[in-house]
């Protein structure tokens, strides 16, 4: 029964925490709670195992966020979610070869970054309602709050998210094309091409975590000129490394895996502006610990 719902639980918890390793820890705790309850002869019968498991996993994820918050206080540079890497849309892979994390439902890297600015409860309500379609009454039962409190949390979360990231869905083909153009310009050190494809208000996040060069410094870098010049400088420094690009889906969006020889060097995700033809956000995950689970 637990295995039948594991992918759903993984998806919910990952969207809450943004970390594969922490998600696996929470699922292990949820499994132990479920197994203990299942093996207790005097325990009441569970009529809806799915709802019960979601409640366990969500509440353990909320509790786990206190651990994550303490860890972030000493984190070096910007923090980005661990990427969920899968095949590009349209790629056919056998069911038995597909990893559960690849099939997991996840919001985009850009939206996960915005969700980091919510309170844990706001994020939980947003994830359950906006991503997984749970009704407010169902969420109230899961989180042990009144339906009215859940509606207020949902309203605050939605307003906060939409103010920072207006709702739009870029065409996947356009997203792929812009990503390829951006990588060609960035790796080629083509300043003019970068200035043409970057939005004026573009922001670059570089997450090296102290274990790798941060690819952008200790803070997010804002502005087209600054980002373009940094990328051309990085391209010049890495020119002798023979970097190669493999295109994959990362958190549901067409993205790039950057390799130095056979070693994964970074995962690069670009976020498009609402107009769909410029890069508004660049997310570079180079922390080796966050890339260790990428096959």
N, C-alpha and C positions, 0 to 999 in steps of 0.2 A: 504493500500500500504506500509506504514512504517512497519507494523507488518510482512508483507511478506518478507521483506529484513532485519529484525532485527538480525537474526542469523549471516548473512554475515557481517553486520556492527559491531556486537559484536566481531566477530573473528578478523576483521581487526584492530579495536581499541585496543583490548586486546593485540595483538601481537606488537602493537606500544607502549603500556604503561606498560604491565605486571602487571596490577592491576585491579581486578574485580570492586572494588568500584569506581575507577577513570573512568573505562570504562562505568559503568552505568551513571556516571555524564555526560560524553561526549554524550552518547546516548540520555539522557534527553534534553541536549542542542540542539542536532541535531533534535529531535522530535519537539521542540518548533519552530526552524527555518522552518522546513518542514510545520508544521501546520499553521504558520503565512503566509507563501508563498501560501499555498493551499487555505487559506480563503480570500486572497486579490483578489477582482474581477478584478482589472486592471493588475494583474501579467501575464507575458507571459506563454503560455502553455509549460509544461515540456514534451518533447518528449521521454526522457529516464530517468524515475524516479530512476532506479537503479544507473546509473552513477551520477545523481544529488545527491542522498543520500550518495554515497560513497565519493563524493567530499566534501560535508558538514562535514561528520564524520571525514574524514582524516584531514582536515584543523583545525577542532576544537580539534582533538587529538594533532596536532602539537602545537597549542596554549596552550593546557593543560600541555605540557611538561615543560613549564617554571615554573608552580606551583610545579610540581613534583621535579624539580631540586632544588628549594629552600627548599623543605621538606627534600630531601636527605642530605642536608648540615648538618642537626642536627640529622640524623638518627644514632642510636646506633648500631655499628657493621656492618657486611656485609649486604647488601640489596639483597633479592631474590624476584623473582616474586611471586604473589599469585598463589597457585596451582589450576589448574582445574582438579578436581577429577571426575572420571567416572568409569564405570565397566570395568573389564579386557576384552581384545579382546575375542570374542566368546560368551560373556554373552548376553543372549537374554532378552531385557526389552521392555515392551509395549511402543509404540510411545507416548501415552498420559502420561506416567510416566517419560519420559526423559526430563530433564531440558535443556533449550537452551544452558546454559553454558557448560554442559557436552558434547553436540553435536558439540560445537564450534571447528573450525579448529584452532589448535595451534601447533607451533613448540615446540620442547623439552625444558625442563627447562635449559639444558646446552646451547642450542642455544640462548635462551632468555637472558641469562647472557652475552653472547658474543655480542648480539645486543645492550646491554646497553652501549657498548664502541663506538658505531657509533654516528655521529651527527644525530639530529632529521630528517633532510631531507634524509640522507643516509639510515637511518632505514626505513623511509616511502617508499622509492624506493625499498629497498630490500624486504620488506614485500609484497608490491603490485606485484612486478615482480617475485620474487623467490618462494613465498608462494602461491600467488593467481593467478599467471600467466597473469597478465596484461601486455600488450605491452607497450613499451616505449612511443609510441605516446599517448596512453590512459593515462598513468601516467603524461605525460606533461600537458594534459588538466586538470587533477585532481588537480595538484599542481601549475598550472600556471607558468610553466617553459618551456623552449624550449626543443624539443626532444634531441638535442645535449647535453644540460646540464644534462638531465635525464640519458643519456647513460654514461656520465662521472661519475655521482653520483653512478650509478649502478655498474660500473667497480670498483670504489674505495671501495664501500661497499662489493662487492663480494670478492675482493682480501683480504680485512681486515678480513672478516669472515673466509674464507678458510685458511688463515694463522694461525688462532687461533683454528679453528675446521675443520679439513679435512672432506670432504664429505664422509659419509658412513652410511649405515643403518644396525644396528645389528639385527640379527634374534630375533623376539619377544620371542620365546621359550627359547633361550639361555639367553636373557636378564632377563627373569623371573627366570630362574634357578640360575643365578649368583646373582640376587637380594636376593633370598631366602637363598643362601649360605652365603652371606654377612651378612644378618640380624641375622642368626643363630650364626655366629661367633661373631658379635658385641654385641648382647644381652647376649650371653653366656660368654663374656669376654675371648674368646679363642684367645690369642695372636698369637700362631703359625698359626692358620687357617686364621687370618686376614693378617698376613705377606705373606701368600701364595696367597691370592686372590687380595690383593691391588697391583696396579702397582707402580713401584719405584717412579714415579713422581706424584702420586695421590694428589689431593687437596680437602680439606673439607671446605665447606662454612656452617656456622651456623647462621641462622637469627632468633634471639630472639626479636629484635627490642626494647630491654629495658624492655619489658613486660614479658619476660621469660628468663631463662638461655640460653645463646647464643649457647650452644652445640658446642663450637669450638672456643670461644674467640671473641675478637673485630676485628680480621683480619682473612682472609682465612689461613688455616694451610696447609703447603706443606710438602710432603715427607712421604714415607711409614712408617718409624719407628715412627715419631712424631704422625701421624694420628692413627696408630694402638695402641700406648700407651695411647693416649687420649681416644679412644673408650673403651679400657679395664678399664680405670679409671672411666669413666662414667657408665659402666655396673656395676661395684662394688658399686658405689654410689646409683644406682637406683635399686639394687637387691631386696629391700624390697617393691617396689612399685607395683609389680605384673603387669608389662607391658605386653601388648598383641599386636599382629600384625594382621592387616587385609590387604590383598593385593588388590590393585586397580590400575587402570590406572591413571597416573598423567601427564597431558600435552601429552598424547598419548603413554607414556612409562609405562611398568610394574613397579610398585612402591609399597611403603608400608605406611600404616597409623598406627601410634603407639598410643595405648590407655593406659591411666592409669585409670583403672576401666572403667567407662562409658564415661570418658572425653577424647577428642582427645588431645594428648600430642604433637605430631609432625607428619609432613609429610616428608618422606625420599625418595629421588630419587637418584639412582646411575646411573652414566654415564660410559659406557664401553669404553675401549681402542679400537683402530681400529682392533686389532687382535680379539677382542670380548670375551676374556676369563678372563680379569682382570678389576678391578674397577679403572677408571681413575679420576672420580669426584664424590663427595658425597655432596648432597644438602639437608640440614635439615632446614625445615621451622617450627619454633616453636612460632613465634609471634602470640599471640591469635587473634589479629585483622585480620591477614591474614588467619586464620583458621575458622573464624566465619561463613563464607558462605558455608563451607563444611558440607554436610548433612551426 
